[in-house]
Structures are given as C-alpha cells and as structure tokens.
C-alpha cells in the first residue's frame, strides 16, 4: 500500500462553513478545555515578549551609539539592558515551555478520543459501507488525516497565531515609530516574501513530481519481484529492465529541473531579499542623517523588519497546514456522520438472554446489493431449516449462495420478504443478540496476526486454555498445534500465512466450536483444500454440525450427500429442493447435471 505524505493531502477552502464544521473537533477536548485556554494565554505571552526584544535591543544600541556616552555609562547601560533581556528571555522560555506542554497534552488527549470515536464508528459500519470503500482509504482516515490534525494542533495553529501577532504587532510598532519607515517596509518586504512563497510552491511542485517518479519506479520493482516467476517464464527480463530504465531517466530529468528551480530560488533570496534589506538600511541611515529618526529607533526598526519579513514568509506554510487540517477534519467527520449498525459495545448488553433453537425460515426473500440495485441477486427465495437440520445450498457460481449467509448474518437486509429466526423476524432482534447465536466458517479464512491461542479464543473472549484445547481437539487441530515448539503460543503471521490452508481452516472451525453457536454457516469451507486436509476438515465439520442448525454452501457435491435437505439455486431462484436421492432421480434436473459434471471431471 502506498504511503500518503502529509503534504499530498488535499486542502480545504477556508470559509465560514468549513471552519464551522472543523470546530466540531473541539467537542473531543472534553475536560481538557481549561488547559487549552491557559495554553492560549501562554501563547499570547510568547508572542508579546517576542515583540519587546527588538525594542530593548534598539534602546541599548541607540544609547551606545551616542558620542556623549562615557565608558561607565556604556557599562551601566549594558548591565541594565542585559538584565532586562535576560528577564525577558526567562519569561519567554517559561511561556514557551508551558504553551508547548499544554498544547501537546490537550492535542494528544483530544486525538485519543477522536481515534477511539473513529474506530468505534468504523467497526460498526454496515457491510454496504465497506463494499464501497478501499481499505487504504479508510486506513488513511485514521492515520494520515488524524496525524495531520495532530501536527496542526500541536504546532501550526500556535505558530500561525504567533507569527500573526508578530506581523500585526511589529507593523503597528513601526507605524508608531515612523510612518515613513512603515510605508517603505510595507512596499518592499511583503512583496519579496510573497515572491519567495511563490517560488517555494513551484519548487515543491517539482519535488512532488520527482517523488511521484520515484514511487513509479518502486512500483515497478515491487511488481517485478512479486511476479518474478512470470517475468522469468515469459523471458521478459529485458522488457522489465527497459521499463525501470525509463522511469529512472524520468527521475533524472525531474531532479535536474528541480535543481535549476532551487538554484534560481537561492539566487533570488540572496540578491532580492538581501538587496531589499540593504535598501531599507540605506533609507534608515538617510533618515538618521536628515535627523528624522533616532539611533535606537533605527536599530529597533531593522530588527522588527527582519522579524516581520520572516513571519510573512512563514505564514503561508502555516496557513496551508491549517487548510490541510480542516480538510482532514472534514474527511474524519464524514466518517463519523455515516450511519452505523446498532451494535452493543458494552459487556453488560452483549450476552444474549437465551439460546436460540436455530429454526431459520426464508419467506419470498428478494435482494439486490446497494452498489448494483438494478441487478437482483436473489428472487423470491423460500426455504425452511428446522432445529438441528443440515441444509445444503448448491448451484453454479454467481447463483447467490453466499448472499444467503450474508442475509442470515444481517450484513444486509432483504429488499422484500422476511427472514424468520425462531418464529421472529430477524430484523426484530438486536444485531448483537442475533450474531452472537451464529458462527461462520468461510472458504478464505482470515486469521489475525497473533498466536493460535488468541485466534481460537476469538470465538469466546473469556475462554480458558482448557476450553481452547478442547475446541482444537474437536476441530482435529490439536495434533498439529502440539507439534509446534511454541504450541498454542505459536505466531500465525499476517493473515495466518505461517499455516497451511487446512490448518487455517481447522483453526477457524475450533473458533466456531468455542463459540458454540445455535446456527452454523459453512461457506465452501473445504473447496480449496487437498484431499487429506479436506478429510480432516470434513471430520471436524461433521462433529461441529451435530445438534445445531447448519447451512452448508458447497461446490463439491460429494461433501453434502448426507444433508437433510439440498436446495439448488440458479440465477437467484430456487430451482430444486430435496434429499440427494430425490434430486439425483430427476432426469433433467440441475443437481443431477452438476453431479454428473463433477463426477466426469474427477
């Protein structure tokens, strides 16, 4: 997954509406509001003390520059102003320390609450939300966007306010000192600073182009190495080498262009900014000669000019940071405003009141996915599974078999018709109660990157080690787990990559055993396994299905011959229903055709 750089995040236009939406983030400050207020007072103190420094330094330099000042007076002036400056620096250090500490404290507590709220919201989103979003996009919301907000609240807002205070305060003091100097400074410094910002943006744009070219070359390296077997089998080493060579040439061209731009920028800074300051010094000296300004005012002006110029040059970057933060805040709140499932997260409300019998009834259920509303996946599906019964659902790929399990779990709700669980409409149960009575063993098992013990224990959070071992035994998984040096503490790796397909499947079955569901959903649980693994997994499934209602989706028809009832679905409709013997007896039936086709292929 590509890394999103903060400078690449989109900016939001700062207007009344965007700022109003962004201020919603302050509700996450909670009990830390007083820290933020005190931090702002310290920030004002930092900016104010910074504005006093040029004045004191100007007074000292002006008095030193007078011809009628004796050596004793010079030492007295130096001592007095030196002490004043040390006191000033002490105050500024004090204000800066507590401003930074308080802002970091407030920001980290606020962002912890925001992260928790975002994740809390994210895990309760309906499946329709996840089917229309990419994982990288959602990951960006809880990483890059919130990190951008963190940087802005910790540094950028404070710097923006401080620099604004220096600009306004510095210009005000200069205007009070001499309106002629103020006009001259405003005619030169802001223009040069804005030109520097313009140059800087051009250079950043070129640098981004270089980064994009480097990213393209890295993608080629990644694709080539991941698919090295294909590269070699098709003898495409020359083609890949040329592809990579072209991207590196593009990097060189972009980098040389960037070097020319940076060289021009540095020349501009040295000549124009230096020239502008030299002219201002010349103009101040001219005023001094003409008796229009005192020496201390001249020195103070020069210091204020440098401070204001630096602040004007830094202000656009801080403004851009705030724009990015407002955009990031809007994207996070877009997520927080999404509708969610009514899932209970409090432990007291999670436990169901009683165990389900496990009776499942579909009454004329029709369904189309939200992303494809014009295509009906299921059309008037009706069937019944009584307590403890095994129902097999078969049919060609794309017939709608897996959609049935998604509807039973209420990942989606039917467009029409009803799903009845134990005589009650499934929509009348809370999602927590309903799903706590079910377990699914899918075809593609996802294991979390922890230990085997943690993955099995996912089926029951408070399970003891003995219960986990017993579940592994019932799932035919105990032997291979005990063969590992670390046994149940064995790390399974990302997505369970350290285990084979059959081993992952048996871990998933052990997880389902531990949950002890009333309704068991098996979605092609053995279709991708070799014969030996399939035998072991099927034995474990047979044990798991005893005494509970099971809905089995299967491609391998040999695995569901013992099912109490087989439902054959094609193009979203129930075509046939009955036992294996009844369906195989239908001369031109779909089930018989599928069985014959598989037998011939085998």
HELIX and SHEET records of a PDB file:
HELIX    1   1 UNK A    6  UNK A    8  5                                   3    
HELIX    2   2 UNK A   16  UNK A   22  1                                   7    
HELIX    3   3 UNK A   23  UNK A   28  5                                   6    
HELIX    4   4 UNK A   30  UNK A   32  5                                   3    
HELIX    5   5 UNK A   33  UNK A   64  1                                  32    
HELIX    6   6 UNK A   71  UNK A  122  1                                  52    
HELIX    7   7 UNK A  127  UNK A  131  1                                   5    
HELIX    8   8 UNK A  135  UNK A  140  1                                   6    
HELIX    9   9 UNK A  141  UNK A  145  3                                   5    
HELIX   10  10 UNK A  146  UNK A  151  1                                   6    
HELIX   11  11 UNK A  152  UNK A  156  3                                   5    
HELIX   12  12 UNK A  157  UNK A  177  1                                  21    
HELIX   13  13 UNK A  179  UNK A  226  1                                  48    
HELIX   14  14 UNK A  228  UNK A  233  1                                   6    
HELIX   15  15 UNK A  237  UNK A  268  1                                  32    
HELIX   16  16 UNK A  269  UNK A  273  3                                   5    
HELIX   17  17 UNK A  274  UNK A  289  1                                  16    
HELIX   18  18 UNK A  295  UNK A  336  1                                  42    
HELIX   19  19 UNK A  347  UNK A  350  1                                   4    
HELIX   20  20 UNK A  370  UNK A  372  5                                   3    
HELIX   21  21 UNK A  401  UNK A  408  1                                   8    
HELIX   22  22 UNK A  426  UNK A  428  5                                   3    
HELIX   23  23 UNK A  431  UNK A  436  1                                   6    
HELIX   24  24 UNK A  452  UNK A  457  1                                   6    
HELIX   25  25 UNK A  465  UNK A  474  1                                  10    
HELIX   26  26 UNK A  478  UNK A  483  1                                   6    
HELIX   27  27 UNK A  487  UNK A  489  5                                   3    
HELIX   28  28 UNK A  494  UNK A  496  5                                   3    
HELIX   29  29 UNK A  501  UNK A  515  1                                  15    
HELIX   30  30 UNK A  531  UNK A  545  1                                  15    
HELIX   31  31 UNK A  557  UNK A  560  5                                   4    
HELIX   32  32 UNK A  580  UNK A  584  1                                   5    
HELIX   33  33 UNK A  590  UNK A  601  1                                  12    
SHEET    1   A 4 UNK A 378  UNK A 385  0                                        
SHEET    2   A 4 UNK A 360  UNK A 367 -1                                        
SHEET    3   A 4 UNK A 416  UNK A 421 -1                                        
SHEET    4   A 4 UNK A 424  UNK A 425 -1                                        
SHEET    1   B 6 UNK A 438  UNK A 441  0                                        
SHEET    2   B 6 UNK A 519  UNK A 523  1                                        
SHEET    3   B 6 UNK A 549  UNK A 553  1                                        
SHEET    4   B 6 UNK A 390  UNK A 394  1                                        
SHEET    5   B 6 UNK A 565  UNK A 570  1                                        
SHEET    6   B 6 UNK A 573  UNK A 578 -1                                        
END                                                                             
